[in-house]
Amino acid sequence: MARRIALFLLVLAVGVLLGRLSLPSSGEGGAALGTQREATRSPIAGQAAPGRESGPFPSVRLQVQLARAEAGTLTASRQAAGTVVPYLQVNVPAQVGGVVARVLKAPGDRVAQGEAVVQLDPTNLEIALRNAQAALKSAEINLAAQTRSIQEARARLRAQLAQAEAAYQAAQKAYEAAKRVHALGGLSDAELAQAQANLAQAEANLEAQKAALAQNERAGEETLAALRVAVEQAQNQVAQAELNLKNATLRAPFAGEVLSVAAAPGGYLAPGATAFTLAQGRRVQFGVPPEEAALLPVGTPVAFSYGGRTYRARVDQNPGGAVSGSVSLTARLEASPEEPLPLGAAGTVVYTVTLARGVLVPVTALQSDGAELFVYAVEEGVARRKGVRLLAQAQDQAAVEGLSPGAQVVVNPPPGLLEGTPVTGGQGR
């Protein structure tokens, strides 16, 4: 009996050992078995969710590439042909006409503010100045003579008025005395009448002298005022003649570069005609599509490449209106004054436009199902389909709505990836 029990235990041990050696505990065989068992399970209450381990055999997870969705601004780099033009350009006209005596600067020369560029013959202008100065002197002499004459006449009239006032006061006293004597019977009526007539005559003479003095003062002030105006006009003529003589030398209104000279020695330069053209500073002129013009407001930084170098610039003019399908913008260059770019130089303008602000994902994460756009986001090891709205796309990135920042999205989803598929992948960026 003991032998039979021992033999039974030995057979049982050998059977268990052989069973363990035949079972795949890891590797592809184990995974396949786990997958087969997972696939045969029914979705009933209490069953382990896909992607989670159940029993001794783990479920199969699809290997995918992941990327981290981040909130941000999607920008794009653009290029446009640009040409160097002056920041400021003016045609300097002649203020006075005259024959050109000398041209002191040539096109391409740099000049300081106030530096002479063209010189006109000043002979006629010098003569005009001397004539104006002589006219002024004559007007001043005339004013002085009339002032002296009026003052002398006024002094005489004032003396005569004083005499008339004294005569009137004397006649008035005589008449008062005659009335008292006449009342006492010591003076006849005829003598009293004569005293009264003398008083009336003195009074009339006094009024006449007052009127003469007032007339003198009124007429004298008017005459002197007219003469003062004549002197002022003569002074203005002298100032104009001096200015004309000064303008015979045409100078640079600001520091810059002479672009062209329209005057030639011996030629006549009419008033208002352009003598030379002066430029200052540098800017780049370039065109952009109308839809991008609004994305480049004044002050936006851009870069200009020319001759193997890159120069910084900022948009300084943006009219906004399209001409021939594009909007012409200018950007002021910030190049060193010691190394100015040549005018007319053609190069490339590089600028950046902001396309959208949203959640940024790789373009390869976007999937479409008819009219719906979606991505696969991994949540707790399972792929979940998330509908999104595309805001903008640039190169390998897209800005979307409908996705939370920080989500792990599947890049280049492999065939067979569906809603609820267990997945595994590397850490997102």
Secondary structure, DSSP 8 states (H G I E B T S, - for coil): -HHHHHHHHHHHHHHHHHHHHHS--SHHHHHHHHHHHHHH----TT---TTS-BTTB----EEEEEEE-EEEEEEEEEEEEEEEEEEEEEEEE-SS-EEEEEE---TT-EE-TT-EEEEE--HHHHHHHHHHHHHHHHHHHHHHHHHHHHHHHHHHHHHHHHHHHHHHHHHHHHHHHHHHHHHTTSS-HHHHHHHHHHHHHHHHHHHHHHHHHHHHHHHHHHHHHHHHHHHHHHHHHHHHHHHHHHTTEEE-SSSEEEEEE---TT-EE-TT-EEEEEEEEEEEEEEE-HHHHTTS-TT-EEEEEETTEEEEEEEEE-----BTTBEEEEEEE---TTS---TT-EEEEEEEEEEEEEEEEEGGG-EEETTEEEEEEEETTEEEEEEEEEEEEETTEEEEESS-TT-EEEES--TT--TT-BEEE----
